[in-house]
Amino acid sequence: MSLLEKLACMQKRKDEVLNQELAKELAQKNDKSGIKEIAENLQNKDKNIQNDCIKVLYEIGYLKPELINRDYHG
């Protein structure tokens, strides 16, 4: 399953639980390539994906701010 498929909007969910779980998973694994994929999708044409990616990055920033690096932005 790709990271985008794990987003709440892709699972037709309105709550943020799946996005929070994805953020926790990425933070625990120090998954920089996964975080980069999420950051790159801030430019996705689907606004729901953009919003969920923002939430995932926000949660990662709360859990492990050192993983959020300006180099990930577009």
PQR file with spaces between the fields and no chain letter, atoms N, CA, C, O and H, PARSE charges and radii, in Angstrom:
ATOM       1  N    MET     1       0.850   -1.182    0.000 -0.4000 1.5000
ATOM       2  CA   MET     1       0.000    0.000    0.000 -0.0000 2.0000
ATOM       3  C    MET     1       0.894    1.243    0.000  0.5500 1.7000
ATOM       4  O    MET     1       1.790    1.376    0.833 -0.5500 1.4000
ATOM       5  N    SER     2       0.638    2.140   -0.938 -0.4000 1.5000
ATOM       6  CA   SER     2       1.424    3.373   -0.991 -0.0000 2.0000
ATOM       7  C    SER     2       1.028    4.287    0.170  0.5500 1.7000
ATOM       8  O    SER     2      -0.016    4.097    0.794 -0.5500 1.4000
ATOM       9  H    SER     2      -0.090    2.032   -1.615  0.4000 1.0000
ATOM      10  N    LEU     3       1.854    5.255    0.442 -0.4000 1.5000
ATOM      11  CA   LEU     3       1.562    6.175    1.547 -0.0000 2.0000
ATOM      12  C    LEU     3       0.281    6.948    1.307  0.5500 1.7000
ATOM      13  O    LEU     3      -0.495    7.161    2.239 -0.5500 1.4000
ATOM      14  H    LEU     3       2.702    5.409   -0.065  0.4000 1.0000
ATOM      15  N    LEU     4       0.045    7.370    0.084 -0.4000 1.5000
ATOM      16  CA   LEU     4      -1.175    8.136   -0.200 -0.0000 2.0000
ATOM      17  C    LEU     4      -2.423    7.314    0.071  0.5500 1.7000
ATOM      18  O    LEU     4      -3.444    7.855    0.494 -0.5500 1.4000
ATOM      19  H    LEU     4       0.675    7.197   -0.673  0.4000 1.0000
ATOM      20  N    GLU     5      -2.350    6.026   -0.167 -0.4000 1.5000
ATOM      21  CA   GLU     5      -3.502    5.160    0.090 -0.0000 2.0000
ATOM      22  C    GLU     5      -3.821    5.063    1.576  0.5500 1.7000
ATOM      23  O    GLU     5      -4.924    4.663    1.949 -0.5500 1.4000
ATOM      24  H    GLU     5      -1.521    5.586   -0.510  0.4000 1.0000
ATOM      25  N    LYS     6      -2.865    5.425    2.425 -0.4000 1.5000
ATOM      26  CA   LYS     6      -3.061    5.375    3.870 -0.0000 2.0000
ATOM      27  C    LYS     6      -3.708    6.646    4.413  0.5500 1.7000
ATOM      28  O    LYS     6      -4.098    6.689    5.580 -0.5500 1.4000
ATOM      29  H    LYS     6      -1.969    5.750    2.122  0.4000 1.0000
ATOM      30  N    LEU     7      -3.827    7.677    3.585 -0.4000 1.5000
ATOM      31  CA   LEU     7      -4.432    8.933    4.037 -0.0000 2.0000
ATOM      32  C    LEU     7      -5.918    8.748    4.306  0.5500 1.7000
ATOM      33  O    LEU     7      -6.579    7.926    3.671 -0.5500 1.4000
ATOM      34  H    LEU     7      -3.511    7.642    2.637  0.4000 1.0000
ATOM      35  N    ALA     8      -6.430    9.516    5.246 -0.4000 1.5000
ATOM      36  CA   ALA     8      -7.841    9.417    5.629 -0.0000 2.0000
ATOM      37  C    ALA     8      -8.766    9.631    4.436  0.5500 1.7000
ATOM      38  O    ALA     8      -9.736    8.893    4.267 -0.5500 1.4000
ATOM      39  H    ALA     8      -5.893   10.184    5.761  0.4000 1.0000
ATOM      40  N    CYS     9      -8.480   10.624    3.615 -0.4000 1.5000
ATOM      41  CA   CYS     9      -9.373   10.916    2.489 -0.0000 2.0000
ATOM      42  C    CYS     9      -9.432    9.768    1.491  0.5500 1.7000
ATOM      43  O    CYS     9     -10.463    9.551    0.856 -0.5500 1.4000
ATOM      44  H    CYS     9      -7.692   11.224    3.752  0.4000 1.0000
ATOM      45  N    MET    10      -8.356    9.047    1.350 -0.4000 1.5000
ATOM      46  CA   MET    10      -8.322    7.927    0.409 -0.0000 2.0000
ATOM      47  C    MET    10      -9.091    6.725    0.951  0.5500 1.7000
ATOM      48  O    MET    10      -9.495    5.841    0.195 -0.5500 1.4000
ATOM      49  H    MET    10      -7.518    9.223    1.866  0.4000 1.0000
ATOM      50  N    GLN    11      -9.284    6.704    2.256 -0.4000 1.5000
ATOM      51  CA   GLN    11     -10.058    5.637    2.896 -0.0000 2.0000
ATOM      52  C    GLN    11     -11.500    6.085    3.159  0.5500 1.7000
ATOM      53  O    GLN    11     -12.264    5.411    3.850 -0.5500 1.4000
ATOM      54  H    GLN    11      -8.956    7.422    2.870  0.4000 1.0000
ATOM      55  N    LYS    12     -11.847    7.248    2.583 -0.4000 1.5000
ATOM      56  CA   LYS    12     -13.199    7.816    2.730 -0.0000 2.0000
ATOM      57  C    LYS    12     -13.556    8.088    4.188  0.5500 1.7000
ATOM      58  O    LYS    12     -14.698    7.912    4.615 -0.5500 1.4000
ATOM      59  H    LYS    12     -11.226    7.796    2.022  0.4000 1.0000
ATOM      60  N    ARG    13     -12.539    8.524    4.942 -0.4000 1.5000
ATOM      61  CA   ARG    13     -12.755    8.835    6.358 -0.0000 2.0000
ATOM      62  C    ARG    13     -12.708   10.347    6.551  0.5500 1.7000
ATOM      63  O    ARG    13     -11.940   11.044    5.887 -0.5500 1.4000
ATOM      64  H    ARG    13     -11.612    8.667    4.596  0.4000 1.0000
ATOM      65  N    LYS    14     -13.517   10.834    7.444 -0.4000 1.5000
ATOM      66  CA   LYS    14     -13.571   12.261    7.737 -0.0000 2.0000
ATOM      67  C    LYS    14     -12.745   12.637    8.965  0.5500 1.7000
ATOM      68  O    LYS    14     -12.439   13.810    9.175 -0.5500 1.4000
ATOM      69  H    LYS    14     -14.141   10.268    7.983  0.4000 1.0000
ATOM      70  N    ASP    15     -12.384   11.639    9.774 -0.4000 1.5000
ATOM      71  CA   ASP    15     -11.594   11.929   10.974 -0.0000 2.0000
ATOM      72  C    ASP    15     -10.103   11.958   10.615  0.5500 1.7000
ATOM      73  O    ASP    15      -9.728   11.678    9.477 -0.5500 1.4000
ATOM      74  H    ASP    15     -12.633   10.686    9.603  0.4000 1.0000
ATOM      75  N    GLU    16      -9.278   12.292   11.574 -0.4000 1.5000
ATOM      76  CA   GLU    16      -7.845   12.445   11.349 -0.0000 2.0000
ATOM      77  C    GLU    16      -7.026   11.270   11.868  0.5500 1.7000
ATOM      78  O    GLU    16      -5.797   11.313   11.816 -0.5500 1.4000
ATOM      79  H    GLU    16      -9.583   12.519   12.499  0.4000 1.0000
ATOM      80  N    VAL    17      -7.673   10.230   12.363 -0.4000 1.5000
ATOM      81  CA   VAL    17      -6.972    9.121   13.008 -0.0000 2.0000
ATOM      82  C    VAL    17      -5.950    8.474   12.069  0.5500 1.7000
ATOM      83  O    VAL    17      -4.810    8.241   12.470 -0.5500 1.4000
ATOM      84  H    VAL    17      -8.671   10.195   12.405  0.4000 1.0000
ATOM      85  N    LEU    18      -6.339    8.184   10.843 -0.4000 1.5000
ATOM      86  CA   LEU    18      -5.413    7.537    9.911 -0.0000 2.0000
ATOM      87  C    LEU    18      -4.210    8.423    9.594  0.5500 1.7000
ATOM      88  O    LEU    18      -3.091    7.928    9.458 -0.5500 1.4000
ATOM      89  H    LEU    18      -7.265    8.374   10.517  0.4000 1.0000
ATOM      90  N    ASN    19      -4.436    9.718    9.477 -0.4000 1.5000
ATOM      91  CA   ASN    19      -3.328   10.639    9.221 -0.0000 2.0000
ATOM      92  C    ASN    19      -2.380   10.696   10.418  0.5500 1.7000
ATOM      93  O    ASN    19      -1.161   10.752   10.250 -0.5500 1.4000
ATOM      94  H    ASN    19      -5.345   10.120    9.587  0.4000 1.0000
ATOM      95  N    GLN    20      -2.940   10.680   11.610 -0.4000 1.5000
ATOM      96  CA   GLN    20      -2.117   10.677   12.811 -0.0000 2.0000
ATOM      97  C    GLN    20      -1.320    9.383   12.930  0.5500 1.7000
ATOM      98  O    GLN    20      -0.154    9.400   13.324 -0.5500 1.4000
ATOM      99  H    GLN    20      -3.929   10.634   11.746  0.4000 1.0000
ATOM     100  N    GLU    21      -1.947    8.268   12.590 -0.4000 1.5000
ATOM     101  CA   GLU    21      -1.250    6.981   12.640 -0.0000 2.0000
ATOM     102  C    GLU    21      -0.118    6.932   11.612  0.5500 1.7000
ATOM     103  O    GLU    21       0.960    6.412   11.898 -0.5500 1.4000
ATOM     104  H    GLU    21      -2.894    8.254   12.269  0.4000 1.0000
ATOM     105  N    LEU    22      -0.363    7.470   10.421 -0.4000 1.5000
ATOM     106  CA   LEU    22       0.673    7.510    9.398 -0.0000 2.0000
ATOM     107  C    LEU    22       1.842    8.376    9.862  0.5500 1.7000
ATOM     108  O    LEU    22       3.002    8.004    9.686 -0.5500 1.4000
ATOM     109  H    LEU    22      -1.239    7.893   10.189  0.4000 1.0000
ATOM     110  N    ALA    23       1.542    9.513   10.444 -0.4000 1.5000
ATOM     111  CA   ALA    23       2.595   10.395   10.951 -0.0000 2.0000
ATOM     112  C    ALA    23       3.425    9.685   12.019  0.5500 1.7000
ATOM     113  O    ALA    23       4.654    9.763   12.010 -0.5500 1.4000
ATOM     114  H    ALA    23       0.600    9.815   10.587  0.4000 1.0000
ATOM     115  N    LYS    24       2.764    9.007   12.920 -0.4000 1.5000
ATOM     116  CA   LYS    24       3.460    8.282   13.981 -0.0000 2.0000
ATOM     117  C    LYS    24       4.363    7.205   13.386  0.5500 1.7000
ATOM     118  O    LYS    24       5.504    7.039   13.817 -0.5500 1.4000
ATOM     119  H    LYS    24       1.766    8.944   12.927  0.4000 1.0000
ATOM     120  N    GLU    25       3.854    6.478   12.401 -0.4000 1.5000
ATOM     121  CA   GLU    25       4.626    5.425   11.740 -0.0000 2.0000
ATOM     122  C    GLU    25       5.876    6.008   11.067  0.5500 1.7000
ATOM     123  O    GLU    25       6.974    5.476   11.228 -0.5500 1.4000
ATOM     124  H    GLU    25       2.927    6.613   12.051  0.4000 1.0000
ATOM     125  N    LEU    26       5.708    7.091   10.321 -0.4000 1.5000
ATOM     126  CA   LEU    26       6.829    7.713    9.634 -0.0000 2.0000
ATOM     127  C    LEU    26       7.852    8.260   10.622  0.5500 1.7000
ATOM     128  O    LEU    26       9.057    8.131   10.407 -0.5500 1.4000
ATOM     129  H    LEU    26       4.816    7.524   10.191  0.4000 1.0000
ATOM     130  N    ALA    27       7.376    8.866   11.697 -0.4000 1.5000
ATOM     131  CA   ALA    27       8.274    9.427   12.706 -0.0000 2.0000
ATOM     132  C    ALA    27       9.048    8.326   13.432  0.5500 1.7000
ATOM     133  O    ALA    27      10.255    8.454   13.640 -0.5500 1.4000
ATOM     134  H    ALA    27       6.396    8.970   11.871  0.4000 1.0000
ATOM     135  N    GLN    28       8.378    7.270   13.810 -0.4000 1.5000
ATOM     136  CA   GLN    28       9.046    6.177   14.523 -0.0000 2.0000
ATOM     137  C    GLN    28      10.114    5.509   13.667  0.5500 1.7000
ATOM     138  O    GLN    28      11.157    5.095   14.174 -0.5500 1.4000
ATOM     139  H    GLN    28       7.398    7.166   13.641  0.4000 1.0000
ATOM     140  N    LYS    29       9.849    5.407   12.371 -0.4000 1.5000
ATOM     141  CA   LYS    29      10.792    4.756   11.458 -0.0000 2.0000
ATOM     142  C    LYS    29      11.845    5.723   10.911  0.5500 1.7000
ATOM     143  O    LYS    29      12.749    5.312   10.183 -0.5500 1.4000
ATOM     144  H    LYS    29       9.002    5.743   11.959  0.4000 1.0000
ATOM     145  N    ASN    30      11.730    7.004   11.261 -0.4000 1.5000
ATOM     146  CA   ASN    30      12.603    8.035   10.681 -0.0000 2.0000
ATOM     147  C    ASN    30      12.613    7.916    9.154  0.5500 1.7000
ATOM     148  O    ASN    30      13.665    8.002    8.519 -0.5500 1.4000
ATOM     149  H    ASN    30      10.996    7.338   11.853  0.4000 1.0000
ATOM     150  N    ASP    31      11.440    7.720    8.587 -0.4000 1.5000
ATOM     151  CA   ASP    31      11.282    7.448    7.162 -0.0000 2.0000
ATOM     152  C    ASP    31      11.330    8.750    6.360  0.5500 1.7000
ATOM     153  O    ASP    31      10.297    9.331    6.025 -0.5500 1.4000
ATOM     154  H    ASP    31      10.586    7.650    9.103  0.4000 1.0000
ATOM     155  N    LYS    32      12.544    9.188    6.066 -0.4000 1.5000
ATOM     156  CA   LYS    32      12.724   10.451    5.360 -0.0000 2.0000
ATOM     157  C    LYS    32      12.179   10.409    3.942  0.5500 1.7000
ATOM     158  O    LYS    32      11.658   11.414    3.456 -0.5500 1.4000
ATOM     159  H    LYS    32      13.382    8.716    6.338  0.4000 1.0000
ATOM     160  N    SER    33      12.287    9.272    3.267 -0.4000 1.5000
ATOM     161  CA   SER    33      11.747    9.191    1.906 -0.0000 2.0000
ATOM     162  C    SER    33      10.215    9.235    1.939  0.5500 1.7000
ATOM     163  O    SER    33       9.594    9.813    1.047 -0.5500 1.4000
ATOM     164  H    SER    33      12.710    8.456    3.661  0.4000 1.0000
ATOM     165  N    GLY    34       9.608    8.631    2.956 -0.4000 1.5000
ATOM     166  CA   GLY    34       8.163    8.696    3.108 -0.0000 2.0000
ATOM     167  C    GLY    34       7.696   10.109    3.414  0.5500 1.7000
ATOM     168  O    GLY    34       6.680   10.566    2.889 -0.5500 1.4000
ATOM     169  H    GLY    34      10.113    8.162    3.680  0.4000 1.0000
ATOM     170  N    ILE    35       8.441   10.794    4.261 -0.4000 1.5000
ATOM     171  CA   ILE    35       8.108   12.181    4.601 -0.0000 2.0000
ATOM     172  C    ILE    35       8.250   13.057    3.357  0.5500 1.7000
ATOM     173  O    ILE    35       7.446   13.961    3.131 -0.5500 1.4000
ATOM     174  H    ILE    35       9.266   10.423    4.687  0.4000 1.0000
ATOM     175  N    LYS    36       9.269   12.783    2.562 -0.4000 1.5000
ATOM     176  CA   LYS    36       9.450   13.542    1.322 -0.0000 2.0000
ATOM     177  C    LYS    36       8.265   13.314    0.381  0.5500 1.7000
ATOM     178  O    LYS    36       7.782   14.258   -0.243 -0.5500 1.4000
ATOM     179  H    LYS    36       9.922   12.049    2.746  0.4000 1.0000
ATOM     180  N    GLU    37       7.798   12.073    0.277 -0.4000 1.5000
ATOM     181  CA   GLU    37       6.639   11.774   -0.568 -0.0000 2.0000
ATOM     182  C    GLU    37       5.411   12.551   -0.106  0.5500 1.7000
ATOM     183  O    GLU    37       4.667   13.098   -0.920 -0.5500 1.4000
ATOM     184  H    GLU    37       8.190   11.306    0.784  0.4000 1.0000
ATOM     185  N    ILE    38       5.206   12.594    1.208 -0.4000 1.5000
ATOM     186  CA   ILE    38       4.073   13.353    1.750 -0.0000 2.0000
ATOM     187  C    ILE    38       4.232   14.835    1.429  0.5500 1.7000
ATOM     188  O    ILE    38       3.273   15.486    1.016 -0.5500 1.4000
ATOM     189  H    ILE    38       5.810   12.149    1.870  0.4000 1.0000
ATOM     190  N    ALA    39       5.434   15.371    1.616 -0.4000 1.5000
ATOM     191  CA   ALA    39       5.677   16.791    1.350 -0.0000 2.0000
ATOM     192  C    ALA    39       5.475   17.121   -0.132  0.5500 1.7000
ATOM     193  O    ALA    39       4.936   18.175   -0.466 -0.5500 1.4000
ATOM     194  H    ALA    39       6.213   14.842    1.952  0.4000 1.0000
ATOM     195  N    GLU    40       5.900   16.235   -1.003 -0.4000 1.5000
ATOM     196  CA   GLU    40       5.729   16.473   -2.439 -0.0000 2.0000
ATOM     197  C    GLU    40       4.255   16.526   -2.822  0.5500 1.7000
ATOM     198  O    GLU    40       3.890   17.190   -3.792 -0.5500 1.4000
ATOM     199  H    GLU    40       6.338   15.378   -0.732  0.4000 1.0000
ATOM     200  N    ASN    41       3.423   15.847   -2.082 -0.4000 1.5000
ATOM     201  CA   ASN    41       2.000   15.831   -2.391 -0.0000 2.0000
ATOM     202  C    ASN    41       1.245   17.027   -1.823  0.5500 1.7000
ATOM     203  O    ASN    41       0.019   17.085   -1.918 -0.5500 1.4000
ATOM     204  H    ASN    41       3.720   15.308   -1.293  0.4000 1.0000
ATOM     205  N    LEU    42       1.958   17.972   -1.239 -0.4000 1.5000
ATOM     206  CA   LEU    42       1.340   19.247   -0.893 -0.0000 2.0000
ATOM     207  C    LEU    42       0.925   19.968   -2.173  0.5500 1.7000
ATOM     208  O    LEU    42       0.099   20.880   -2.138 -0.5500 1.4000
ATOM     209  H    LEU    42       2.954   17.925   -1.162  0.4000 1.0000
ATOM     210  N    GLN    43       1.497   19.558   -3.294 -0.4000 1.5000
ATOM     211  CA   GLN    43       1.188   20.142   -4.603 -0.0000 2.0000
ATOM     212  C    GLN    43       0.190   19.294   -5.387  0.5500 1.7000
ATOM     213  O    GLN    43      -0.089   19.594   -6.548 -0.5500 1.4000
ATOM     214  H    GLN    43       2.168   18.817   -3.323  0.4000 1.0000
ATOM     215  N    ASN    44      -0.347   18.251   -4.782 -0.4000 1.5000
ATOM     216  CA   ASN    44      -1.276   17.347   -5.465 -0.0000 2.0000
ATOM     217  C    ASN    44      -2.498   18.126   -5.957  0.5500 1.7000
ATOM     218  O    ASN    44      -2.938   19.075   -5.308 -0.5500 1.4000
ATOM     219  H    ASN    44      -0.121   18.006   -3.840  0.4000 1.0000
ATOM     220  N    LYS    45      -3.040   17.721   -7.102 -0.4000 1.5000
ATOM     221  CA   LYS    45      -4.208   18.421   -7.652 -0.0000 2.0000
ATOM     222  C    LYS    45      -5.461   18.214   -6.807  0.5500 1.7000
ATOM     223  O    LYS    45      -6.396   19.012   -6.879 -0.5500 1.4000
ATOM     224  H    LYS    45      -2.683   16.950   -7.629  0.4000 1.0000
ATOM     225  N    ASP    46      -5.486   17.152   -6.009 -0.4000 1.5000
ATOM     226  CA   ASP    46      -6.629   16.850   -5.141 -0.0000 2.0000
ATOM     227  C    ASP    46      -6.456   17.586   -3.802  0.5500 1.7000
ATOM     228  O    ASP    46      -5.530   17.301   -3.042 -0.5500 1.4000
ATOM     229  H    ASP    46      -4.727   16.504   -5.950  0.4000 1.0000
ATOM     230  N    LYS    47      -7.331   18.504   -3.537 -0.4000 1.5000
ATOM     231  CA   LYS    47      -7.248   19.316   -2.308 -0.0000 2.0000
ATOM     232  C    LYS    47      -7.364   18.459   -1.051  0.5500 1.7000
ATOM     233  O    LYS    47      -6.766   18.790   -0.027 -0.5500 1.4000
ATOM     234  H    LYS    47      -8.083   18.736   -4.154  0.4000 1.0000
ATOM     235  N    ASN    48      -8.115   17.373   -1.109 -0.4000 1.5000
ATOM     236  CA   ASN    48      -8.236   16.503    0.060 -0.0000 2.0000
ATOM     237  C    ASN    48      -6.902   15.839    0.383  0.5500 1.7000
ATOM     238  O    ASN    48      -6.543   15.702    1.553 -0.5500 1.4000
ATOM     239  H    ASN    48      -8.601   17.105   -1.941  0.4000 1.0000
ATOM     240  N    ILE    49      -6.170   15.430   -0.644 -0.4000 1.5000
ATOM     241  CA   ILE    49      -4.840   14.856   -0.430 -0.0000 2.0000
ATOM     242  C    ILE    49      -3.909   15.919    0.133  0.5500 1.7000
ATOM     243  O    ILE    49      -3.146   15.648    1.060 -0.5500 1.4000
ATOM     244  H    ILE    49      -6.462   15.542   -1.594  0.4000 1.0000
ATOM     245  N    GLN    50      -3.965   17.118   -0.415 -0.4000 1.5000
ATOM     246  CA   GLN    50      -3.144   18.217    0.104 -0.0000 2.0000
ATOM     247  C    GLN    50      -3.406   18.428    1.597  0.5500 1.7000
ATOM     248  O    GLN    50      -2.474   18.529    2.395 -0.5500 1.4000
ATOM     249  H    GLN    50      -4.585   17.339   -1.168  0.4000 1.0000
ATOM     250  N    ASN    51      -4.687   18.493    1.960 -0.4000 1.5000
ATOM     251  CA   ASN    51      -5.051   18.736    3.360 -0.0000 2.0000
ATOM     252  C    ASN    51      -4.572   17.621    4.275  0.5500 1.7000
ATOM     253  O    ASN    51      -4.076   17.886    5.370 -0.5500 1.4000
ATOM     254  H    ASN    51      -5.444   18.411    1.312  0.4000 1.0000
ATOM     255  N    ASP    52      -4.718   16.378    3.836 -0.4000 1.5000
ATOM     256  CA   ASP    52      -4.272   15.262    4.664 -0.0000 2.0000
ATOM     257  C    ASP    52      -2.750   15.251    4.791  0.5500 1.7000
ATOM     258  O    ASP    52      -2.222   14.923    5.854 -0.5500 1.4000
ATOM     259  H    ASP    52      -5.121   16.163    2.946  0.4000 1.0000
ATOM     260  N    CYS    53      -2.045   15.604    3.726 -0.4000 1.5000
ATOM     261  CA   CYS    53      -0.587   15.667    3.791 -0.0000 2.0000
ATOM     262  C    CYS    53      -0.130   16.759    4.762  0.5500 1.7000
ATOM     263  O    CYS    53       0.843   16.581    5.494 -0.5500 1.4000
ATOM     264  H    CYS    53      -2.474   15.871    2.863  0.4000 1.0000
ATOM     265  N    ILE    54      -0.836   17.878    4.761 -0.4000 1.5000
ATOM     266  CA   ILE    54      -0.529   18.940    5.729 -0.0000 2.0000
ATOM     267  C    ILE    54      -0.685   18.405    7.144  0.5500 1.7000
ATOM     268  O    ILE    54       0.166   18.648    8.000 -0.5500 1.4000
ATOM     269  H    ILE    54      -1.627   18.022    4.167  0.4000 1.0000
ATOM     270  N    LYS    55      -1.758   17.686    7.390 -0.4000 1.5000
ATOM     271  CA   LYS    55      -2.006   17.126    8.725 -0.0000 2.0000
ATOM     272  C    LYS    55      -0.908   16.134    9.116  0.5500 1.7000
ATOM     273  O    LYS    55      -0.428   16.153   10.250 -0.5500 1.4000
ATOM     274  H    LYS    55      -2.450   17.489    6.695  0.4000 1.0000
ATOM     275  N    VAL    56      -0.513   15.274    8.184 -0.4000 1.5000
ATOM     276  CA   VAL    56       0.541   14.301    8.474 -0.0000 2.0000
ATOM     277  C    VAL    56       1.838   15.029    8.822  0.5500 1.7000
ATOM     278  O    VAL    56       2.497   14.687    9.804 -0.5500 1.4000
ATOM     279  H    VAL    56      -0.903   15.259    7.263  0.4000 1.0000
ATOM     280  N    LEU    57       2.205   16.025    8.027 -0.4000 1.5000
ATOM     281  CA   LEU    57       3.435   16.774    8.300 -0.0000 2.0000
ATOM     282  C    LEU    57       3.349   17.535    9.620  0.5500 1.7000
ATOM     283  O    LEU    57       4.328   17.608   10.363 -0.5500 1.4000
ATOM     284  H    LEU    57       1.670   16.303    7.229  0.4000 1.0000
ATOM     285  N    TYR    58       2.199   18.091    9.907 -0.4000 1.5000
ATOM     286  CA   TYR    58       1.992   18.782   11.185 -0.0000 2.0000
ATOM     287  C    TYR    58       2.235   17.828   12.346  0.5500 1.7000
ATOM     288  O    TYR    58       2.929   18.170   13.304 -0.5500 1.4000
ATOM     289  H    TYR    58       1.404   18.032    9.303  0.4000 1.0000
ATOM     290  N    GLU    59       1.665   16.639   12.258 -0.4000 1.5000
ATOM     291  CA   GLU    59       1.819   15.651   13.336 -0.0000 2.0000
ATOM     292  C    GLU    59       3.262   15.188   13.457  0.5500 1.7000
ATOM     293  O    GLU    59       3.755   14.998   14.569 -0.5500 1.4000
ATOM     294  H    GLU    59       1.101   16.361   11.480  0.4000 1.0000
ATOM     295  N    ILE    60       3.950   15.003   12.330 -0.4000 1.5000
ATOM     296  CA   ILE    60       5.365   14.635   12.383 -0.0000 2.0000
ATOM     297  C    ILE    60       6.154   15.750   13.050  0.5500 1.7000
ATOM     298  O    ILE    60       7.043   15.490   13.861 -0.5500 1.4000
ATOM     299  H    ILE    60       3.549   15.157   11.427  0.4000 1.0000
ATOM     300  N    GLY    61       5.832   16.980   12.712 -0.4000 1.5000
ATOM     301  CA   GLY    61       6.500   18.129   13.322 -0.0000 2.0000
ATOM     302  C    GLY    61       6.301   18.186   14.824  0.5500 1.7000
ATOM     303  O    GLY    61       7.183   18.638   15.555 -0.5500 1.4000
ATOM     304  H    GLY    61       5.110   17.191   12.053  0.4000 1.0000
ATOM     305  N    TYR    62       5.167   17.736   15.281 -0.4000 1.5000
ATOM     306  CA   TYR    62       4.898   17.690   16.716 -0.0000 2.0000
ATOM     307  C    TYR    62       5.694   16.559   17.370  0.5500 1.7000
ATOM     308  O    TYR    62       6.271   16.732   18.443 -0.5500 1.4000
ATOM     309  H    TYR    62       4.451   17.369   14.688  0.4000 1.0000
ATOM     310  N    LEU    63       5.715   15.397   16.708 -0.4000 1.5000
ATOM     311  CA   LEU    63       6.373   14.221   17.277 -0.0000 2.0000
ATOM     312  C    LEU    63       7.897   14.299   17.183  0.5500 1.7000
ATOM     313  O    LEU    63       8.600   14.019   18.154 -0.5500 1.4000
ATOM     314  H    LEU    63       5.246   15.256   15.836  0.4000 1.0000
ATOM     315  N    LYS    64       8.395   14.677   16.020 -0.4000 1.5000
ATOM     316  CA   LYS    64       9.842   14.721   15.769 -0.0000 2.0000
ATOM     317  C    LYS    64      10.154   15.876   14.824  0.5500 1.7000
ATOM     318  O    LYS    64      10.338   15.666   13.625 -0.5500 1.4000
ATOM     319  H    LYS    64       7.824   14.904   15.231  0.4000 1.0000
ATOM     320  N    PRO    65      10.213   17.073   15.351 -0.5600 1.5000
ATOM     321  CA   PRO    65      10.392   18.244   14.481  0.2800 2.0000
ATOM     322  C    PRO    65      11.672   18.195   13.644  0.5500 1.7000
ATOM     323  O    PRO    65      11.738   18.812   12.581 -0.5500 1.4000
ATOM     324  N    GLU    66      12.674   17.476   14.108 -0.4000 1.5000
ATOM     325  CA   GLU    66      13.931   17.408   13.350 -0.0000 2.0000
ATOM     326  C    GLU    66      13.763   16.687   12.004  0.5500 1.7000
ATOM     327  O    GLU    66      14.620   16.810   11.128 -0.5500 1.4000
ATOM     328  H    GLU    66      12.620   16.974   14.971  0.4000 1.0000
ATOM     329  N    LEU    67      12.674   15.944   11.836 -0.4000 1.5000
ATOM     330  CA   LEU    67      12.432   15.249   10.574 -0.0000 2.0000
ATOM     331  C    LEU    67      11.818   16.158    9.510  0.5500 1.7000
ATOM     332  O    LEU    67      11.807   15.820    8.326 -0.5500 1.4000
ATOM     333  H    LEU    67      11.978   15.844   12.546  0.4000 1.0000
ATOM     334  N    ILE    68      11.312   17.301    9.934 -0.4000 1.5000
ATOM     335  CA   ILE    68      10.731   18.249    8.983 -0.0000 2.0000
ATOM     336  C    ILE    68      11.842   19.205    8.578  0.5500 1.7000
ATOM     337  O    ILE    68      12.327   20.005    9.379 -0.5500 1.4000
ATOM     338  H    ILE    68      11.321   17.576   10.895  0.4000 1.0000
ATOM     339  N    ASN    69      12.232   19.100    7.314 -0.4000 1.5000
ATOM     340  CA   ASN    69      13.381   19.824    6.811 -0.0000 2.0000
ATOM     341  C    ASN    69      12.934   20.645    5.617  0.5500 1.7000
ATOM     342  O    ASN    69      12.130   20.178    4.810 -0.5500 1.4000
ATOM     343  H    ASN    69      11.839   18.451    6.663  0.4000 1.0000
ATOM     344  N    ARG    70      13.425   21.819    5.497 -0.4000 1.5000
ATOM     345  CA   ARG    70      13.031   22.693    4.380 -0.0000 2.0000
ATOM     346  C    ARG    70      13.384   22.081    3.029  0.5500 1.7000
ATOM     347  O    ARG    70      12.791   22.464    2.021 -0.5500 1.4000
ATOM     348  H    ARG    70      14.079   22.199    6.152  0.4000 1.0000
ATOM     349  N    ASP    71      14.321   21.150    2.973 -0.4000 1.5000
ATOM     350  CA   ASP    71      14.720   20.533    1.713 -0.0000 2.0000
ATOM     351  C    ASP    71      13.617   19.679    1.106  0.5500 1.7000
ATOM     352  O    ASP    71      13.694   19.338   -0.074 -0.5500 1.4000
ATOM     353  H    ASP    71      14.803   20.839    3.791  0.4000 1.0000
ATOM     354  N    TYR    72      12.597   19.323    1.873 -0.4000 1.5000
ATOM     355  CA   TYR    72      11.507   18.483    1.380 -0.0000 2.0000
ATOM     356  C    TYR    72      10.501   19.278    0.568  0.5500 1.7000
ATOM     357  O    TYR    72       9.702   18.684   -0.155 -0.5500 1.4000
ATOM     358  H    TYR    72      12.534   19.599    2.832  0.4000 1.0000
ATOM     359  N    HIS    73      10.512   20.570    0.659 -0.4000 1.5000
ATOM     360  CA   HIS    73       9.481   21.382    0.006 -0.0000 2.0000
ATOM     361  C    HIS    73       9.790   21.551   -1.471  0.5500 1.7000
ATOM     362  O    HIS    73      10.875   21.983   -1.861 -0.5500 1.4000
ATOM     363  H    HIS    73      11.161   21.053    1.246  0.4000 1.0000
ATOM     364  N    GLY    74       8.769   21.183   -2.302 -0.4000 1.5000
ATOM     365  CA   GLY    74       8.716   21.282   -3.732 -0.0000 2.0000
ATOM     366  C    GLY    74       9.939   21.705   -4.421  0.5500 1.7000
ATOM     367  O    GLY    74       9.952   21.808   -5.648 -0.5500 1.4000
ATOM     368  H    GLY    74       7.888   20.832   -1.985  0.4000 1.0000
